[in-house]
Amino acid sequence: MNRIGLIVNPLAGIGGRVGLKGSDGVETQRRALELGAIPESLHRATLSLIPLLGLRGTLEVVTFPREMGETSAREAGFTPKVIGEIHSGLTTAKDTCRAVNKMSALRVDLILFAGGDGTARDVCSAIPAQFPCLGIPAGVKIHSAVYATNPKHAGELAGMYLKGRARLREAEVLDLDEDAYRAGRMSTRLYGTLHVPYRPLLLQNQKAPSPASEARQAEAIAADVVEQMQAGVAYILGPGTTTRAIARALTVEKTLVGVDVVRDGQLIAKDVTQAQLLNLTQTKPARIIVTPIGGQGFLFGRGNQQIGPEVIRQVGRGNIIVVSTSDKLRALRLQPLIVDTGDAEVDALLAGYFSVVTGYKERMVYKVVY
Amino acid sequence: MTHPTPKKLGAPKAVAPKPALRRFHQASWDEPVVFELSSAGQRGVLPPEPEAAIVQAAGDVFDNLPASLKRKTAPALPEMSQVHVLRHYMRLSQENLGVDLNIDVGQGTCTMKYSPKVNDQLARSHKLSELHPLQPLSTVQGILEVMYRLEEMLKEISGMDHVTLQPGAGSAAIYANIAMIRAFHESRGEGRKRSEIITSSFSHPSNAAAAKVAGYKIITLPPDADGYPDFEALKAAVSERTAALLITNPEDTGIFNSRIVEFVDLVHAAGGLCAYDQANANGLLGITRARDAGFDVCHFNLHKTFSTPHGCGGPASGACCVKKEMAPFLPIPTIEFDGTSYHLDFNRPQSVGKIRPWYGVTGNMLKAYAWIMSLGADGLREVAEIAVLNNNYLLNKVLEIRGVSAPYAKGKRRIEQVRYSWEGLTNDTGVHSEEIGFRAADFGTHYWTSHHPFVVPEPMTLEPTESYSREDLDEYITILKHIANEAYTNPEIVQTAPHNSTVHKIDQESFDDPDAWAVTWRAYKRKLKK
């Protein structure tokens, strides 16, 4: 008997149809309901379960009460095992986290969650490392690579995973700062990673020929960068899975979303601030290693604000090493990378072409704009 | 006696009209793997027992074999009668969509032209197939003449000074060119310094791959907003470390880079060489030449442009064409003619050596030679013109279909192929390009999305060559249009396709899982046990 956990964020996507560009925050949700928004995530969760009906005899759906999964499961034709308690109409991110905790403790085979980037963040904060899960797209913002292309594909992908026909890969959880987004600015941050089943056709942002290849690309990049490292130079490692691969090649444990510094193969500072970086780079040689974050292709100014304009100026353009898997650049359709450091002079300094490390002894001469 | 009156048959019935859409169904024979058909003791051929006198004279022929060459156990080959072998392979041949059965324009970049069967017959003739590469040269003057003359023709087509036919594939030809480029720089004491090869995103991946195998650092130029390789990026990439620029033109988007001379000049100014990947030459024959754009070396795929044919599995054949400055580095042997006879020149001290055993894929050389001779110079130009015309006819018609677009160079014509995108249709319907390709199989054709880089979303690359008639192209377009309509009205039928094929869907995930592979029967049995 297989078991999947189903978690529905009943408020996901509620802001979208009424033009609120997101659904985070109690105030937004209240306003959305006032504007006549109808929650769509329940229906989307139902759609995702339909491809799994064929497995009904050997598949148990474990879920939270009513709008958090039970309703969708019953609607699809399952008789789910309902656990936990909720206050209907008043569910919050905490309920998502509780559900993840309970389902992972029950060792379900896979957790399916319906929501958007905010939901993925909540799941990410509560789920044990490498626990299999998969997103059913139901939110307004979906930048994270943990969502299937549509609800039906989520169900199909889950089915394939249960039958051993899809493997897991590590995918990034990204989210916009919604306050900034509503104010007209795009700002993506990397919040962590989830382990999701992977089939080339059925996952959003898929560009890689195989699940292993993106990780292999990052390892090849790391091999190149590590080979070029010089003694006595501090290397500032920006956030991301590609820069983390470089730390791993040095057998150093890096913070995924923070900025760390290594020198002579040793970690010398972890999760640093801009002030610490300025101090560090004032008198001693330093280089910056960064990778573009998220689907917009920001190189500086989003998600790595610690490496601020003063730090960049101090280190110098020639000491910036840009790394990226070629899959990530392809996902950008080879459109230019963007910088927005908050300092027009530094942005102008960064504009032009960078030789981006895309593999071992592989470069792509890539345009940077501001 | 009277004969019975013949029964009146009435007016002849009209034959069924030509269907608007061909409904194809593949044969399904449930055919097992050949090893499972083995039946102990069955034989295809039973040679007669040798006569006693022969046995006496020859003795045991195995006696003289060294022990290391003798098997300890018999090979585990299937034991079958002739008719069973014949039936087995005939059945398998029906369980696919062969090159001679479908309108093969969907294999873009592969130049799937019709290759006249007479050329195959020539290559299969015992006059060629029974030659041995170690025969005395005096006995193989004919094929040497064919090779020499083919080289002369390719010189004319490329504008270059020398040709080698030795490479056994397009990638091998690219590798041979890289080897010559390295030898050139080494001869000038710059071998170590010039460590970088520049190529572009939409050039054939073999350029980057072959250069990487040769030990170079690879620098790739992304396309600019119009789909051309980014010239500004080239400026940033070129340096005294540049060994060469390896570039395809038109690239696999079908867009011709008319600034190519500027690219070449920029690299030359920095002391680098320029290699023209002419795998996409089908729309250029007799119209433009590598020499005219200033290239130092180029290569052709005889199995694409020169119809040998592209069987998607071989044999392939590559030809490298070089300027005279590069001639000392050509692979050995070269074929020379002294006015009376042909010979092979191995005495070339600066040569890069051998790229392939012996002298190349001789069967393909003969086919390419016959194909060119049957067309003549004017015919070659006509091939290019029709290939371009066919492609632009198809382009106009395909763009009328809902949900499809041709990214980059909007409003411009393409050379011999187009990389289309179904992104609009995917966004509208959730149906993917790959699924449309599968559905096409239900109507007796297919297409393959594209090779990497997967920059164009939901890609479809079509290359109609010169071989397909307007009726063929119209049939192909009807199929695409029909499937696009289905995607909008009944996506399920597209997404569950193919419906009429022997094997409906292959689990592609297992392609990159070594545990799921079994390329031999022995491996299959071993992995099954696990």
Chai-1 contact restraints between the chains, C-beta under 6 A:
chainA,res_idxA,chainB,res_idxB,connection_type,confidence,min_distance_angstrom,max_distance_angstrom,comment,restraint_id
A,N150,B,G430,contact,1.0,0.0,6.0,A-B,restraint_1
A,L201,B,H432,contact,1.0,0.0,6.0,A-B,restraint_2
A,K207,B,F454,contact,1.0,0.0,6.0,A-B,restraint_3
A,S210,B,D512,contact,1.0,0.0,6.0,A-B,restraint_4
A,R330,B,P453,contact,1.0,0.0,6.0,A-B,restraint_5
A,R330,B,F454,contact,1.0,0.0,6.0,A-B,restraint_6
A,R330,B,V455,contact,1.0,0.0,6.0,A-B,restraint_7
A,R333,B,V455,contact,1.0,0.0,6.0,A-B,restraint_8
A,L334,B,P222,contact,1.0,0.0,6.0,A-B,restraint_9
A,L334,B,V455,contact,1.0,0.0,6.0,A-B,restraint_10
A,Y353,B,A233,contact,1.0,0.0,6.0,A-B,restraint_11
A,Y353,B,A236,contact,1.0,0.0,6.0,A-B,restraint_12
A,K361,B,K217,contact,1.0,0.0,6.0,A-B,restraint_13
A,E362,B,I218,contact,1.0,0.0,6.0,A-B,restraint_14
A,R363,B,I219,contact,1.0,0.0,6.0,A-B,restraint_15
A,M364,B,T220,contact,1.0,0.0,6.0,A-B,restraint_16
A,V365,B,I219,contact,1.0,0.0,6.0,A-B,restraint_17
A,V365,B,L221,contact,1.0,0.0,6.0,A-B,restraint_18
A,V365,B,A233,contact,1.0,0.0,6.0,A-B,restraint_19
A,V365,B,A236,contact,1.0,0.0,6.0,A-B,restraint_20
A,V365,B,A237,contact,1.0,0.0,6.0,A-B,restraint_21
